[in-house]
Structure formats: structure tokens, C-alpha cells
Amino acid sequence: MKVWITQDAEPLPLLDSGARLMRSAMLAAELADHGHEVIWFAGRFDHSKKTHRNYPSEQYHVRENYEVKLLNGRGYTRNISLNRVLHHRDVARHFREVSSKLGRPDLIFSSYPSPELCRAAYDYSAFHQVKFVIDVRDPWPETFLDYFPYGTRYLVNPLVGYYRRLMTPVFKNADMRIAVSAGMLKFAQNLGLPADHSMDRVFMLGYLRPNVVIAGSDIERKEQINCIFIGSSGSSYDIDLLDQVADILIDDREVSFTLVGDYSFAAKSNLRVTGWLSESEIQRELSIADIGLCFLKGGALTSGVCIPNKVFEYLSQGLAVFYNGRGELSDLLEKNGIGVGNLNEPNVVARTIRDMRASPDKLREMRKRSFDYFDREVSAREIYPQIRHQLEILGTMK
């Protein structure tokens, strides 16, 4: 098959040295390795670093069967901003220009968000009668309001309404809806009310574990606990909760914290701040950690259906996952005995960490289950061949 992928906010192969490749890159590689011709329509703007990639051409060759086309947009400095909306419109406009000059694909796999690029890809598929798959990763626009103070939310309602109108036909008429969680799939089905959802599937984001020096059975019983928080300085990660927990445990010499990400944040005697790290550097930090902290805020927290990329990184190294919310991720952690959810207050988090420190065998068993759960359920080596297989089935259908 000839497959187009649209996703404008992920790290790119070859251009983004040291970055971890995510869902679109893993799927593109899986498809290319099995003989399918892949074009990934990506963004020239680097969403993580908030800079434009300095590459002279609008396309480049990754390897056999695999090309990337760079779409231009004005860029933005804040994730929640008018400039980001305008940027996404720029990118969608450029996609329409570029795609009109190319041969027709057999299938389009479009990530959501961003809405504008996703809608542009859907419009192309509808006009040219191309199979269309939407991959739902975030319940936009339903989460928007939770990022704004209550008294100002009325100002955001027009944008929420606009995105609902923009995306309802896409969710309704896609040939397949894929989502990264069950709640996310339900969101897409409820918004679109498709007549046929027999092809719809849930495939979690997953993660491709690098070469690892331990096995689950080798996880040690430790008296000292190292907690790691990997995030970014956007609007979805609750850095204040981490700060408060570190303050409560400041005198506990058996507990330490590591903060990884692009934060301007003062270190403490028990909190080390690394700044931005490459994938290999992150792996070194994970290898000495015991608990992975997933503290969210805003719509990412209140929706109850978001399972961030970082969770799978934590699980890949056999870390227990501590989460500050309810919903699907909390249920997953508790059901499988691989972490603790609903840790929504600093004192509750601190007390739970102390309980783990006092019961090192309990923490060790939780970590072993985490390592095994990753291999069994959420390894990219399991997930992406399954996605490829579903796309191949859809590609053969009339």
C-alpha cells in the first residue's frame, strides 16, 4: 500500500538527534519494513523545543519506502495560545498545497490533534475516495475549558464549538477510529456517532525499550527510594505538586527526587534538576529510579482518559507509577498492581512514598510486575505490528 501519515508535533528521525521517536515514527518504520510506501507529513516546527528545524528542503529520505515531507507554520511559544491555532491552520494549508501535487495514496493515517491538519487530510480522502483512519490521542476540544479559570471559560466556548463542528464529520465518517485509550475511543464515537464502528480499535501509545541491562527478576530490593518526574514546561504537567511533595520529604534522607525536562526550577537538597536530556541520558536516569511520577493538571487530568507517553517509559524500566488522577490510568495501575492512582494531595503522595520506603519488598514486587506488564501489554514490538495488520485489513476492503 501507499500510506500517508499526518502528524506535525512529534520528533523526527534523522533530523532530531538524540530524541525518542514516538508513535508516527514507529508506525512508519513498521509499515516501511513490510514493503509499504510511507510518506509522513510532519511539521518543520519542533513542538518540544519551540524552534523551526533548520533543514534546506521540504522533504527528505529516511530509508527505503519511507519519506518525510515538512509542512511549514509560523510557530508558537505557548501551547495554549492563539498563535498555536494559527500555526495549525498554516500547516493544514501547506498540506493541501503539497498533497495536491502528489499521486493518490491507498490509505491516510491521521493523528488527532491537530484538528486542522486532520480535517485537511480527511477532506483529501473524501474527495479522492481514499481509506481514512483517525488516531485519537487527546480529547480536544472537550479538555480546553479545564485549562482556563472558571470565570473566563465563556471566552473559550466559541473555539470549542468551532472544533466540534470541524471534527464531527471526521469522527463520523472515518473508515476506522483508533485511540490510545478506551475512554479516548468512546469520546470519538460519541462526538461522531458513526453508523459503523466495527473496525474501531484501542492501541495504546507503547514504547520501544532500548537495550536494557536488567530483567524484571533482577530488580533489587532497595532501602532508599529515587523518584523521577519526566515532563515538559507546558500546561499539562503539575510541577507544583512535585515541589510540594519534595518539601514535605525534605528531611527524609532515604527519599530523593529527579526532575527531567525543560524547567527553570530551583533544585533542593532532595531534588535534582537535570534540564532537557537526550533519550540515552533519560535511560540512564530511569535505570537508577524506583518510582515514576505522573502528575498532570488541567484537561489532561480531569478528562480521566489520558495516558501520557511517560507512563510507558516508566513501565519499560520496571518503575512503579504514581499518578495524581482518577480514571483509566488509575484503574490500569491498581488492577495490575504496577502503581498507585488518585494521589491528588501532596500529603497523600508523601505518605505513600514513605509506605513504600518502609516496605521495600512490596515496592520490589510492584516493580517486577511493572516490567512484566510492559513486555506483555504495551511494548511497541507488540502494538505496532498489530496496528499495521489492521491497516492492511482495511486496505483490502472495498
Secondary structure, DSSP 8 states (H G I E B T S, - for coil): -EEEEE-SSS--TTTSTT----HHHHHHHHHHHTT-EEEEEEESEETTTTEE---SSSEEEEETTEEEEEE-----SSSSSHHHHHHHHHHHHHHHHHHTTS---SEEEEEES-HHHHHHHHHHHHHHT-EEEEEE-S-TTTTGGGGS-GGGGGGTHHHHHHHHHHHHHHHHH-SEEEESSHHHHHHHHHHH--S--TT-EE----B-----S--GGG----SSEEEEEE--SSSSB-HHHHHHHHHHTTT-TTEEEEEESS-----BTTEEEEES--HHHHHHHHHT-SEEEE-B-THHHHTS----HHHHHHHHTT-EEEES--SHHHHHHHHHTSEE----SHHHHHHHHHHHHH-HHHHHHHHHHHHHHIIIIIBHHHHHHHHHHHHHHHHH--
